[in-house]
Amino acid sequence: MRIMTVATVLALLIASQSVSAKETTEAGSGNPKMSASRSYSAEESATLSRAARTKAEAQERIWDLKMKTITKGICTGC
């Protein structure tokens, strides 16, 4: 019974990640491409790196929450 529960939880997790990945690629397809030859000022570079770091931290918090939810549901005690 526990094996079926673990397999179901993992399947749902993988399915939800693939759906969210498809949504983000579809949403990002409308963004204009940046030119590689453009140089950024120090302020622009700092702003872009701050935004990227904030986004990565938010994604990590979401991933941690998912993992805590999954691991909490597996163990039923002895």
C-alpha positions as CSV (number, residue, x, y, z in Angstrom):
1,M,0.0,0.0,0.0
2,R,2.8,2.4,0.9
3,I,4.6,1.7,-2.4
4,M,1.4,2.6,-4.4
5,T,1.1,5.8,-2.4
6,V,4.7,6.8,-3.0
7,A,4.4,5.9,-6.7
8,T,1.2,8.0,-7.0
9,V,2.7,11.0,-5.3
10,L,5.8,10.9,-7.5
11,A,3.8,10.6,-10.6
12,L,1.7,13.6,-9.6
13,L,4.8,15.6,-8.8
14,I,6.4,14.8,-12.2
15,A,3.2,15.5,-14.1
16,S,2.7,18.9,-12.4
17,Q,6.3,19.9,-13.1
18,S,5.9,19.1,-16.8
19,V,2.7,21.1,-17.1
20,S,4.2,24.1,-15.3
21,A,7.3,23.8,-17.6
22,K,5.1,23.9,-20.7
23,E,3.3,26.9,-19.3
24,T,6.5,28.9,-18.7
25,T,7.9,28.1,-22.1
26,E,4.7,29.2,-23.8
27,A,4.5,32.4,-21.7
28,G,8.2,33.2,-22.4
29,S,7.9,32.7,-26.2
30,G,6.4,36.2,-26.7
31,N,9.3,38.0,-25.1
32,P,11.6,39.8,-27.5
33,K,15.1,38.5,-27.8
34,M,17.9,40.6,-26.4
35,S,20.9,41.4,-28.5
36,A,24.2,39.8,-27.4
37,S,26.1,42.9,-28.6
38,R,24.3,45.3,-26.1
39,S,26.4,46.3,-23.2
40,Y,24.8,47.0,-19.8
41,S,25.7,49.7,-17.3
42,A,26.5,48.7,-13.8
43,E,23.1,49.7,-12.5
44,E,21.3,47.7,-15.2
45,S,23.5,44.7,-14.6
46,A,22.8,44.9,-10.8
47,T,19.1,45.2,-11.4
48,L,19.1,42.2,-13.8
49,S,21.1,40.0,-11.4
50,R,18.9,41.0,-8.5
51,A,15.8,40.0,-10.5
52,A,17.3,36.7,-11.5
53,R,18.4,36.0,-7.9
54,T,14.9,36.8,-6.6
55,K,13.3,34.6,-9.2
56,A,15.6,31.7,-8.3
57,E,15.0,32.1,-4.6
58,A,11.2,32.0,-5.2
59,Q,11.5,28.9,-7.3
60,E,13.6,27.3,-4.6
61,R,11.1,28.2,-1.9
62,I,8.3,26.6,-4.0
63,W,10.4,23.4,-4.5
64,D,11.1,23.2,-0.8
65,L,7.5,23.5,0.0
66,K,6.6,20.8,-2.4
67,M,9.2,18.5,-1.0
68,K,8.1,19.1,2.6
69,T,4.5,18.4,1.6
70,I,5.5,15.1,-0.1
71,T,7.8,13.8,2.6
72,K,5.3,14.7,5.4
73,G,2.6,12.6,3.7
74,I,4.7,9.5,3.2
75,C,5.6,8.6,6.8
76,T,2.6,7.3,8.8
77,G,4.6,6.3,11.8
78,C,5.4,2.9,13.2
